[in-house]
């Protein structure tokens, strides 16, 4: 899915869980633990999820890449 990002002139893609796991090398459970303040894996800098439907989420690919490039992964 290609959409023009309002804050930037470059297009962005919404990626699903499998791609985020591939990009970060993190497990499914670890990705969701990144959002849980009571988890030792909690990371407030981890990119926010984008709600795609009632039971689906995605992530902005460029935000995930920025997070990986900046060395914020486990």
PDB file of N, CA, C and O in Angstrom:
ATOM      1  N   UNK A   1       0.850  -1.172   0.000  1.00  0.00           N
ATOM      2  CA  UNK A   1       0.000   0.000   0.000  1.00  0.00           C
ATOM      3  C   UNK A   1       0.897   1.236   0.000  1.00  0.00           C
ATOM      4  O   UNK A   1       1.705   1.401   0.913  1.00  0.00           O
ATOM      5  N   UNK A   2       0.776   2.092  -0.983  1.00  0.00           N
ATOM      6  CA  UNK A   2       1.565   3.316  -1.068  1.00  0.00           C
ATOM      7  C   UNK A   2       0.658   4.514  -0.820  1.00  0.00           C
ATOM      8  O   UNK A   2      -0.359   4.691  -1.490  1.00  0.00           O
ATOM      9  N   UNK A   3       1.045   5.332   0.157  1.00  0.00           N
ATOM     10  CA  UNK A   3       0.287   6.523   0.513  1.00  0.00           C
ATOM     11  C   UNK A   3       1.289   7.652   0.706  1.00  0.00           C
ATOM     12  O   UNK A   3       2.395   7.418   1.192  1.00  0.00           O
ATOM     13  N   UNK A   4       0.929   8.836   0.342  1.00  0.00           N
ATOM     14  CA  UNK A   4       1.807   9.976   0.539  1.00  0.00           C
ATOM     15  C   UNK A   4       1.741  10.408   2.003  1.00  0.00           C
ATOM     16  O   UNK A   4       0.661  10.699   2.518  1.00  0.00           O
ATOM     17  N   UNK A   5       2.888  10.448   2.669  1.00  0.00           N
ATOM     18  CA  UNK A   5       2.965  10.837   4.076  1.00  0.00           C
ATOM     19  C   UNK A   5       2.755  12.344   4.162  1.00  0.00           C
ATOM     20  O   UNK A   5       3.439  13.092   3.463  1.00  0.00           O
ATOM     21  N   UNK A   6       1.833  12.809   4.992  1.00  0.00           N
ATOM     22  CA  UNK A   6       1.537  14.238   5.053  1.00  0.00           C
ATOM     23  C   UNK A   6       2.702  15.086   5.552  1.00  0.00           C
ATOM     24  O   UNK A   6       2.835  16.238   5.140  1.00  0.00           O
ATOM     25  N   UNK A   7       3.552  14.547   6.431  1.00  0.00           N
ATOM     26  CA  UNK A   7       4.642  15.330   6.995  1.00  0.00           C
ATOM     27  C   UNK A   7       5.890  15.330   6.126  1.00  0.00           C
ATOM     28  O   UNK A   7       6.799  16.133   6.338  1.00  0.00           O
ATOM     29  N   UNK A   8       5.935  14.448   5.164  1.00  0.00           N
ATOM     30  CA  UNK A   8       7.116  14.338   4.312  1.00  0.00           C
ATOM     31  C   UNK A   8       6.670  14.194   2.864  1.00  0.00           C
ATOM     32  O   UNK A   8       5.515  13.875   2.582  1.00  0.00           O
ATOM     33  N   UNK A   9       7.607  14.436   1.952  1.00  0.00           N
ATOM     34  CA  UNK A   9       7.258  14.308   0.542  1.00  0.00           C
ATOM     35  C   UNK A   9       7.497  12.895   0.013  1.00  0.00           C
ATOM     36  O   UNK A   9       7.091  12.585  -1.107  1.00  0.00           O
ATOM     37  N   UNK A  10       8.151  12.029   0.801  1.00  0.00           N
ATOM     38  CA  UNK A  10       8.401  10.669   0.324  1.00  0.00           C
ATOM     39  C   UNK A  10       7.210   9.765   0.634  1.00  0.00           C
ATOM     40  O   UNK A  10       6.564   9.926   1.669  1.00  0.00           O
ATOM     41  N   UNK A  11       6.917   8.821  -0.250  1.00  0.00           N
ATOM     42  CA  UNK A  11       5.803   7.900   0.001  1.00  0.00           C
ATOM     43  C   UNK A  11       6.180   6.903   1.101  1.00  0.00           C
ATOM     44  O   UNK A  11       7.362   6.671   1.354  1.00  0.00           O
ATOM     45  N   UNK A  12       5.191   6.328   1.739  1.00  0.00           N
ATOM     46  CA  UNK A  12       5.483   5.319   2.745  1.00  0.00           C
ATOM     47  C   UNK A  12       4.596   4.108   2.547  1.00  0.00           C
ATOM     48  O   UNK A  12       3.555   4.160   1.893  1.00  0.00           O
ATOM     49  N   UNK A  13       5.055   3.010   3.142  1.00  0.00           N
ATOM     50  CA  UNK A  13       4.308   1.755   3.066  1.00  0.00           C
ATOM     51  C   UNK A  13       3.932   1.307   4.456  1.00  0.00           C
ATOM     52  O   UNK A  13       4.682   1.502   5.413  1.00  0.00           O
ATOM     53  N   UNK A  14       2.771   0.709   4.558  1.00  0.00           N
ATOM     54  CA  UNK A  14       2.354   0.064   5.797  1.00  0.00           C
ATOM     55  C   UNK A  14       2.735  -1.404   5.661  1.00  0.00           C
ATOM     56  O   UNK A  14       2.342  -2.071   4.704  1.00  0.00           O
ATOM     57  N   UNK A  15       3.504  -1.901   6.630  1.00  0.00           N
ATOM     58  CA  UNK A  15       3.929  -3.293   6.603  1.00  0.00           C
ATOM     59  C   UNK A  15       3.274  -4.052   7.742  1.00  0.00           C
ATOM     60  O   UNK A  15       2.952  -3.482   8.785  1.00  0.00           O
ATOM     61  N   UNK A  16       3.084  -5.332   7.528  1.00  0.00           N
ATOM     62  CA  UNK A  16       2.421  -6.186   8.508  1.00  0.00           C
ATOM     63  C   UNK A  16       3.446  -6.875   9.398  1.00  0.00           C
ATOM     64  O   UNK A  16       4.654  -6.703   9.232  1.00  0.00           O
ATOM     65  N   UNK A  17       2.943  -7.656  10.342  1.00  0.00           N
ATOM     66  CA  UNK A  17       3.760  -8.299  11.368  1.00  0.00           C
ATOM     67  C   UNK A  17       4.926  -9.099  10.789  1.00  0.00           C
ATOM     68  O   UNK A  17       6.054  -8.960  11.263  1.00  0.00           O
ATOM     69  N   UNK A  18       4.684  -9.926   9.784  1.00  0.00           N
ATOM     70  CA  UNK A  18       5.751 -10.771   9.229  1.00  0.00           C
ATOM     71  C   UNK A  18       6.924  -9.931   8.737  1.00  0.00           C
ATOM     72  O   UNK A  18       8.079 -10.292   8.962  1.00  0.00           O
ATOM     73  N   UNK A  19       6.644  -8.832   8.079  1.00  0.00           N
ATOM     74  CA  UNK A  19       7.706  -7.966   7.564  1.00  0.00           C
ATOM     75  C   UNK A  19       8.444  -7.270   8.708  1.00  0.00           C
ATOM     76  O   UNK A  19       9.667  -7.137   8.661  1.00  0.00           O
ATOM     77  N   UNK A  20       7.715  -6.826   9.731  1.00  0.00           N
ATOM     78  CA  UNK A  20       8.353  -6.170  10.884  1.00  0.00           C
ATOM     79  C   UNK A  20       9.262  -7.162  11.607  1.00  0.00           C
ATOM     80  O   UNK A  20      10.358  -6.801  12.035  1.00  0.00           O
ATOM     81  N   UNK A  21       8.810  -8.411  11.744  1.00  0.00           N
ATOM     82  CA  UNK A  21       9.637  -9.447  12.361  1.00  0.00           C
ATOM     83  C   UNK A  21      10.909  -9.653  11.550  1.00  0.00           C
ATOM     84  O   UNK A  21      11.996  -9.790  12.113  1.00  0.00           O
ATOM     85  N   UNK A  22      10.773  -9.675  10.241  1.00  0.00           N
ATOM     86  CA  UNK A  22      11.928  -9.841   9.354  1.00  0.00           C
ATOM     87  C   UNK A  22      12.886  -8.654   9.464  1.00  0.00           C
ATOM     88  O   UNK A  22      14.102  -8.837   9.518  1.00  0.00           O
ATOM     89  N   UNK A  23      12.341  -7.449   9.498  1.00  0.00           N
ATOM     90  CA  UNK A  23      13.159  -6.239   9.546  1.00  0.00           C
ATOM     91  C   UNK A  23      13.909  -6.084  10.871  1.00  0.00           C
ATOM     92  O   UNK A  23      15.048  -5.618  10.894  1.00  0.00           O
ATOM     93  N   UNK A  24      13.265  -6.478  11.972  1.00  0.00           N
ATOM     94  CA  UNK A  24      13.846  -6.259  13.300  1.00  0.00           C
ATOM     95  C   UNK A  24      14.552  -7.487  13.859  1.00  0.00           C
ATOM     96  O   UNK A  24      15.436  -7.365  14.707  1.00  0.00           O
ATOM     97  N   UNK A  25      14.165  -8.672  13.385  1.00  0.00           N
ATOM     98  CA  UNK A  25      14.706  -9.901  13.948  1.00  0.00           C
ATOM     99  C   UNK A  25      14.074 -10.263  15.279  1.00  0.00           C
ATOM    100  O   UNK A  25      14.571 -11.137  15.988  1.00  0.00           O
ATOM    101  N   UNK A  26      12.978  -9.595  15.623  1.00  0.00           N
ATOM    102  CA  UNK A  26      12.297  -9.843  16.893  1.00  0.00           C
ATOM    103  C   UNK A  26      11.158 -10.835  16.722  1.00  0.00           C
ATOM    104  O   UNK A  26      10.568 -10.942  15.647  1.00  0.00           O
ATOM    105  N   UNK A  27      10.858 -11.553  17.787  1.00  0.00           N
ATOM    106  CA  UNK A  27       9.750 -12.498  17.791  1.00  0.00           C
ATOM    107  C   UNK A  27       8.416 -11.760  17.934  1.00  0.00           C
ATOM    108  O   UNK A  27       8.372 -10.611  18.376  1.00  0.00           O
ATOM    109  N   UNK A  28       7.350 -12.429  17.560  1.00  0.00           N
ATOM    110  CA  UNK A  28       5.991 -11.883  17.649  1.00  0.00           C
ATOM    111  C   UNK A  28       5.710 -11.361  19.059  1.00  0.00           C
ATOM    112  O   UNK A  28       5.257 -10.229  19.224  1.00  0.00           O
ATOM    113  N   UNK A  29       5.978 -12.184  20.072  1.00  0.00           N
ATOM    114  CA  UNK A  29       5.673 -11.797  21.456  1.00  0.00           C
ATOM    115  C   UNK A  29       6.536 -10.620  21.907  1.00  0.00           C
ATOM    116  O   UNK A  29       6.072  -9.776  22.673  1.00  0.00           O
ATOM    117  N   UNK A  30       7.770 -10.554  21.446  1.00  0.00           N
ATOM    118  CA  UNK A  30       8.651  -9.444  21.815  1.00  0.00           C
ATOM    119  C   UNK A  30       8.157  -8.134  21.214  1.00  0.00           C
ATOM    120  O   UNK A  30       8.233  -7.086  21.856  1.00  0.00           O
ATOM    121  N   UNK A  31       7.651  -8.190  19.988  1.00  0.00           N
ATOM    122  CA  UNK A  31       7.121  -6.973  19.374  1.00  0.00           C
ATOM    123  C   UNK A  31       5.986  -6.388  20.202  1.00  0.00           C
ATOM    124  O   UNK A  31       5.947  -5.180  20.433  1.00  0.00           O
ATOM    125  N   UNK A  32       5.067  -7.230  20.649  1.00  0.00           N
ATOM    126  CA  UNK A  32       3.960  -6.724  21.456  1.00  0.00           C
ATOM    127  C   UNK A  32       4.413  -6.328  22.856  1.00  0.00           C
ATOM    128  O   UNK A  32       3.806  -5.449  23.468  1.00  0.00           O
ATOM    129  N   UNK A  33       5.463  -6.956  23.376  1.00  0.00           N
ATOM    130  CA  UNK A  33       6.011  -6.576  24.678  1.00  0.00           C
ATOM    131  C   UNK A  33       6.623  -5.176  24.635  1.00  0.00           C
ATOM    132  O   UNK A  33       6.720  -4.506  25.664  1.00  0.00           O
ATOM    133  N   UNK A  34       7.032  -4.739  23.456  1.00  0.00           N
ATOM    134  CA  UNK A  34       7.592  -3.392  23.300  1.00  0.00           C
ATOM    135  C   UNK A  34       6.584  -2.308  23.708  1.00  0.00           C
ATOM    136  O   UNK A  34       6.978  -1.190  24.040  1.00  0.00           O
ATOM    137  N   UNK A  35       5.293  -2.634  23.682  1.00  0.00           N
ATOM    138  CA  UNK A  35       4.236  -1.667  24.019  1.00  0.00           C
ATOM    139  C   UNK A  35       3.758  -1.772  25.461  1.00  0.00           C
ATOM    140  O   UNK A  35       2.951  -0.951  25.897  1.00  0.00           O
ATOM    141  N   UNK A  36       4.239  -2.767  26.216  1.00  0.00           N
ATOM    142  CA  UNK A  36       3.760  -3.036  27.577  1.00  0.00           C
ATOM    143  C   UNK A  36       4.723  -2.436  28.600  1.00  0.00           C
ATOM    144  O   UNK A  36       5.828  -2.949  28.775  1.00  0.00           O
ATOM    145  N   UNK A  37       4.319  -1.350  29.284  1.00  0.00           N
ATOM    146  CA  UNK A  37       5.214  -0.699  30.241  1.00  0.00           C
ATOM    147  C   UNK A  37       5.683  -1.616  31.378  1.00  0.00           C
ATOM    148  O   UNK A  37       6.718  -1.347  31.987  1.00  0.00           O
ATOM    149  N   UNK A  38       4.954  -2.677  31.671  1.00  0.00           N
ATOM    150  CA  UNK A  38       5.365  -3.581  32.744  1.00  0.00           C
ATOM    151  C   UNK A  38       6.345  -4.650  32.253  1.00  0.00           C
ATOM    152  O   UNK A  38       6.837  -5.446  33.053  1.00  0.00           O
ATOM    153  N   UNK A  39       6.632  -4.678  30.964  1.00  0.00           N
ATOM    154  CA  UNK A  39       7.532  -5.674  30.384  1.00  0.00           C
ATOM    155  C   UNK A  39       8.977  -5.176  30.408  1.00  0.00           C
ATOM    156  O   UNK A  39       9.227  -3.985  30.221  1.00  0.00           O
ATOM    157  N   UNK A  40       9.927  -6.084  30.639  1.00  0.00           N
ATOM    158  CA  UNK A  40      11.327  -5.673  30.548  1.00  0.00           C
ATOM    159  C   UNK A  40      11.729  -5.303  29.103  1.00  0.00           C
ATOM    160  O   UNK A  40      12.774  -4.689  28.885  1.00  0.00           O
ATOM    161  N   UNK A  41      10.906  -5.675  28.141  1.00  0.00           N
ATOM    162  CA  UNK A  41      11.171  -5.346  26.729  1.00  0.00           C
ATOM    163  C   UNK A  41      10.545  -4.026  26.307  1.00  0.00           C
ATOM    164  O   UNK A  41      10.702  -3.606  25.161  1.00  0.00           O
ATOM    165  N   UNK A  42       9.839  -3.368  27.219  1.00  0.00           N
ATOM    166  CA  UNK A  42       9.149  -2.115  26.888  1.00  0.00           C
ATOM    167  C   UNK A  42      10.121  -1.118  26.272  1.00  0.00           C
ATOM    168  O   UNK A  42      11.232  -0.925  26.766  1.00  0.00           O
ATOM    169  N   UNK A  43       9.684  -0.487  25.185  1.00  0.00           N
ATOM    170  CA  UNK A  43      10.496   0.509  24.495  1.00  0.00           C
ATOM    171  C   UNK A  43       9.587   1.615  23.974  1.00  0.00           C
ATOM    172  O   UNK A  43       8.912   1.437  22.960  1.00  0.00           O
ATOM    173  N   UNK A  44       9.565   2.751  24.658  1.00  0.00           N
ATOM    174  CA  UNK A  44       8.688   3.840  24.220  1.00  0.00           C
ATOM    175  C   UNK A  44       9.089   4.438  22.870  1.00  0.00           C
ATOM    176  O   UNK A  44       8.317   5.190  22.275  1.00  0.00           O
ATOM    177  N   UNK A  45      10.285   4.111  22.385  1.00  0.00           N
ATOM    178  CA  UNK A  45      10.724   4.625  21.085  1.00  0.00           C
ATOM    179  C   UNK A  45      10.310   3.722  19.928  1.00  0.00           C
ATOM    180  O   UNK A  45      10.479   4.090  18.766  1.00  0.00           O
ATOM    181  N   UNK A  46       9.769   2.542  20.237  1.00  0.00           N
ATOM    182  CA  UNK A  46       9.379   1.627  19.166  1.00  0.00           C
ATOM    183  C   UNK A  46       8.225   2.241  18.373  1.00  0.00           C
ATOM    184  O   UNK A  46       7.313   2.819  18.964  1.00  0.00           O
ATOM    185  N   UNK A  47       8.252   2.125  17.045  1.00  0.00           N
ATOM    186  CA  UNK A  47       7.204   2.744  16.211  1.00  0.00           C
ATOM    187  C   UNK A  47       5.791   2.318  16.612  1.00  0.00           C
ATOM    188  O   UNK A  47       5.541   1.166  16.964  1.00  0.00           O
ATOM    189  N   UNK A  48       4.904   3.262  16.547  1.00  0.00           N
ATOM    190  CA  UNK A  48       3.503   3.016  16.899  1.00  0.00           C
ATOM    191  C   UNK A  48       2.818   2.178  15.824  1.00  0.00           C
ATOM    192  O   UNK A  48       3.137   2.265  14.638  1.00  0.00           O
ATOM    193  N   UNK A  49       1.873   1.369  16.278  1.00  0.00           N
ATOM    194  CA  UNK A  49       1.078   0.563  15.352  1.00  0.00           C
ATOM    195  C   UNK A  49       0.022   1.438  14.682  1.00  0.00           C
ATOM    196  O   UNK A  49      -0.433   2.433  15.245  1.00  0.00           O
ATOM    197  N   UNK A  50      -0.351   1.047  13.477  1.00  0.00           N
ATOM    198  CA  UNK A  50      -1.406   1.710  12.721  1.00  0.00           C
ATOM    199  C   UNK A  50      -2.560   0.724  12.618  1.00  0.00           C
ATOM    200  O   UNK A  50      -2.386  -0.385  12.112  1.00  0.00           O
ATOM    201  N   UNK A  51      -3.722   1.115  13.090  1.00  0.00           N
ATOM    202  CA  UNK A  51      -4.884   0.224  13.029  1.00  0.00           C
ATOM    203  C   UNK A  51      -5.393   0.163  11.594  1.00  0.00           C
ATOM    204  O   UNK A  51      -5.693   1.188  10.982  1.00  0.00           O
ATOM    205  N   UNK A  52      -5.486  -1.054  11.070  1.00  0.00           N
ATOM    206  CA  UNK A  52      -5.924  -1.256   9.691  1.00  0.00           C
ATOM    207  C   UNK A  52      -7.354  -1.762   9.601  1.00  0.00           C
ATOM    208  O   UNK A  52      -8.003  -1.622   8.565  1.00  0.00           O
ATOM    209  N   UNK A  53      -7.837  -2.339  10.667  1.00  0.00           N
ATOM    210  CA  UNK A  53      -9.181  -2.895  10.707  1.00  0.00           C
ATOM    211  C   UNK A  53      -9.503  -3.285  12.127  1.00  0.00           C
ATOM    212  O   UNK A  53      -8.782  -2.923  13.056  1.00  0.00           O
ATOM    213  N   UNK A  54     -10.587  -4.025  12.304  1.00  0.00           N
ATOM    214  CA  UNK A  54     -10.988  -4.417  13.649  1.00  0.00           C
ATOM    215  C   UNK A  54      -9.942  -5.277  14.344  1.00  0.00           C
ATOM    216  O   UNK A  54      -9.721  -5.138  15.547  1.00  0.00           O
ATOM    217  N   UNK A  55      -9.301  -6.162  13.597  1.00  0.00           N
ATOM    218  CA  UNK A  55      -8.347  -7.084  14.200  1.00  0.00           C
ATOM    219  C   UNK A  55      -7.006  -7.109  13.477  1.00  0.00           C
ATOM    220  O   UNK A  55      -6.315  -8.128  13.487  1.00  0.00           O
ATOM    221  N   UNK A  56      -6.637  -6.002  12.854  1.00  0.00           N
ATOM    222  CA  UNK A  56      -5.359  -5.984  12.149  1.00  0.00           C
ATOM    223  C   UNK A  56      -4.627  -4.664  12.371  1.00  0.00           C
ATOM    224  O   UNK A  56      -5.233  -3.597  12.465  1.00  0.00           O
ATOM    225  N   UNK A  57      -3.314  -4.777  12.451  1.00  0.00           N
ATOM    226  CA  UNK A  57      -2.461  -3.608  12.619  1.00  0.00           C
ATOM    227  C   UNK A  57      -1.302  -3.693  11.637  1.00  0.00           C
ATOM    228  O   UNK A  57      -1.010  -4.755  11.087  1.00  0.00           O
ATOM    229  N   UNK A  58      -0.662  -2.578  11.431  1.00  0.00           N
ATOM    230  CA  UNK A  58       0.529  -2.510  10.604  1.00  0.00           C
ATOM    231  C   UNK A  58       1.460  -1.462  11.181  1.00  0.00           C
ATOM    232  O   UNK A  58       1.139  -0.816  12.178  1.00  0.00           O
ATOM    233  N   UNK A  59       2.594  -1.298  10.561  1.00  0.00           N
ATOM    234  CA  UNK A  59       3.585  -0.316  10.974  1.00  0.00           C
ATOM    235  C   UNK A  59       4.041   0.446   9.745  1.00  0.00           C
ATOM    236  O   UNK A  59       4.029  -0.097   8.641  1.00  0.00           O
ATOM    237  N   UNK A  60       4.442   1.695   9.918  1.00  0.00           N
ATOM    238  CA  UNK A  60       4.999   2.486   8.829  1.00  0.00           C
ATOM    239  C   UNK A  60       6.429   1.977   8.606  1.00  0.00           C
ATOM    240  O   UNK A  60       7.271   2.043   9.502  1.00  0.00           O
ATOM    241  N   UNK A  61       6.683   1.473   7.408  1.00  0.00           N
ATOM    242  CA  UNK A  61       7.960   0.836   7.116  1.00  0.00           C
ATOM    243  C   UNK A  61       9.150   1.753   7.419  1.00  0.00           C
ATOM    244  O   UNK A  61      10.134   1.299   8.003  1.00  0.00           O
ATOM    245  N   UNK A  62       9.082   3.011   7.041  1.00  0.00           N
ATOM    246  CA  UNK A  62      10.215   3.924   7.250  1.00  0.00           C
ATOM    247  C   UNK A  62      10.477   4.158   8.738  1.00  0.00           C
ATOM    248  O   UNK A  62      11.626   4.350   9.135  1.00  0.00           O
ATOM    249  N   UNK A  63       9.427   4.145   9.570  1.00  0.00           N
ATOM    250  CA  UNK A  63       9.613   4.317  11.009  1.00  0.00           C
ATOM    251  C   UNK A  63      10.313   3.103  11.618  1.00  0.00           C
ATOM    252  O   UNK A  63      11.165   3.244  12.495  1.00  0.00           O
ATOM    253  N   UNK A  64       9.951   1.915  11.147  1.00  0.00           N
ATOM    254  CA  UNK A  64      10.610   0.697  11.629  1.00  0.00           C
ATOM    255  C   UNK A  64      12.079   0.711  11.199  1.00  0.00           C
ATOM    256  O   UNK A  64      12.966   0.393  11.991  1.00  0.00           O
ATOM    257  N   UNK A  65      12.325   1.077   9.950  1.00  0.00           N
ATOM    258  CA  UNK A  65      13.703   1.136   9.465  1.00  0.00           C
ATOM    259  C   UNK A  65      14.530   2.151  10.256  1.00  0.00           C
ATOM    260  O   UNK A  65      15.683   1.881  10.594  1.00  0.00           O
ATOM    261  N   UNK A  66      13.951   3.308  10.552  1.00  0.00           N
ATOM    262  CA  UNK A  66      14.658   4.317  11.351  1.00  0.00           C
ATOM    263  C   UNK A  66      14.997   3.760  12.725  1.00  0.00           C
ATOM    264  O   UNK A  66      16.094   3.991  13.234  1.00  0.00           O
ATOM    265  N   UNK A  67      14.070   3.030  13.326  1.00  0.00           N
ATOM    266  CA  UNK A  67      14.284   2.434  14.641  1.00  0.00           C
ATOM    267  C   UNK A  67      15.438   1.432  14.577  1.00  0.00           C
ATOM    268  O   UNK A  67      16.288   1.412  15.466  1.00  0.00           O
ATOM    269  N   UNK A  68      15.474   0.611  13.547  1.00  0.00           N
ATOM    270  CA  UNK A  68      16.541  -0.386  13.384  1.00  0.00           C
ATOM    271  C   UNK A  68      17.882   0.302  13.129  1.00  0.00           C
ATOM    272  O   UNK A  68      18.885  -0.043  13.754  1.00  0.00           O
ATOM    273  N   UNK A  69      17.903   1.267  12.220  1.00  0.00           N
ATOM    274  CA  UNK A  69      19.139   1.958  11.848  1.00  0.00           C
ATOM    275  C   UNK A  69      19.737   2.694  13.044  1.00  0.00           C
ATOM    276  O   UNK A  69      20.958   2.760  13.185  1.00  0.00           O
ATOM    277  N   UNK A  70      18.890   3.243  13.898  1.00  0.00           N
ATOM    278  CA  UNK A  70      19.378   3.974  15.058  1.00  0.00           C
ATOM    279  C   UNK A  70      19.797   3.066  16.205  1.00  0.00           C
ATOM    280  O   UNK A  70      20.114   3.549  17.292  1.00  0.00           O
ATOM    281  N   UNK A  71      19.803   1.754  15.975  1.00  0.00           N
ATOM    282  CA  UNK A  71      20.319   0.803  16.956  1.00  0.00           C
ATOM    283  C   UNK A  71      19.487   0.619  18.190  1.00  0.00           C
ATOM    284  O   UNK A  71      20.030   0.348  19.262  1.00  0.00           O
ATOM    285  N   UNK A  72      18.184   0.757  18.075  1.00  0.00           N
ATOM    286  CA  UNK A  72      17.315   0.645  19.243  1.00  0.00           C
ATOM    287  C   UNK A  72      16.757  -0.744  19.441  1.00  0.00           C
ATOM    288  O   UNK A  72      15.844  -0.937  20.243  1.00  0.00           O
ATOM    289  N   UNK A  73      17.286  -1.708  18.729  1.00  0.00           N
ATOM    290  CA  UNK A  73      16.771  -3.072  18.835  1.00  0.00           C
ATOM    291  C   UNK A  73      17.569  -3.861  19.863  1.00  0.00           C
ATOM    292  O   UNK A  73      18.691  -3.493  20.210  1.00  0.00           O
ATOM    293  N   UNK A  74      16.971  -4.965  20.352  1.00  0.00           N
ATOM    294  CA  UNK A  74      17.620  -5.830  21.361  1.00  0.00           C
ATOM    295  C   UNK A  74      18.750  -6.592  20.741  1.00  0.00           C
ATOM    296  O   UNK A  74      19.417  -7.370  21.423  1.00  0.00           O
TER     297      UNK A  74
END
